[in-house]
Amino acid sequence: MIKDYRISLAIVFSLIIISILLITFKGIPKSIDITGGTEITIKVNNNINILELKNMLNGIAEVQELKSANGYYIVIRCPIDKVSIVKEKIKEFFKVDSLSKLEYSEKTVGPTLSKKFFEEGFKALAFAFIFMAAVVYFYFRDPYPSGAIILSALTDVILTLGGMSLFNIQLSTATIAALLMIIGYSVDSDILLTTKVLRRLSINFDESVKEAFKTGITMTGTTIVAMLTLLIVVKLFIPIANILANIAEVLVIALIADIISTWMLNAGLLKLYLEKIKKVS
């Protein structure tokens, strides 16, 4: 196990700062669920020159190529005020006078609705943290370990958002749901660690952490493998289901972040707590 938890705490806080800088200056890409806009899906032949279409649209729309068991598709996302221009460019590219001649579908999310989605999603995150904090404090009745668990869960979310910024994973209603899921998962692993340590004070700290780690890493590792399997299956066989891929990507990043926040941050804070406050080595 880690011998000097001050080093692990320094590493975690450095990662938090890097994540905040990424979120602040690079930002997180947002889906039309969040920003509002129009998504156009067209079934195409597999020999389409997607680069030519991107050049024609000249940055006014995002173009993505997807493959499924039913064939090839292109997905074009653009702001609502650019829809008419994008449609004209699509007709020019496919050499048709009407989009009805294409295997075509369209989805539009208005700015009011998208703003509501965004607000409600983050309200859900805020309420999740509030209720989680209340339950944790009620369980331990001690502000220090309770605060460490809450900080660990918050760190998990910050590192995940930083990872989404780094890897250009869109923030959407689906990925917000994934963030809600990881709050519960993070608290579960943190409570496992904290309970194991505080209820076995007569046992060496590192031994208690090691026992908790074996159980926790097995649960986390199993879930990471499951999410990676889902991601590979979606990417290879049903890439049109990109929402599932986004959820899997976010959960993999979040679970890796959970390993860092639980076994480096929370364990380090517990070690300092027992050494300096409880006077237990």
Beta strands, then each sheet from edge to edge (+ up, - down):
strand 1: 37-44
strand 2: 62-68
strand 3: 71-78
strand 4: 104-109
sheet 1: 2+ 3- 1+ 4-
end
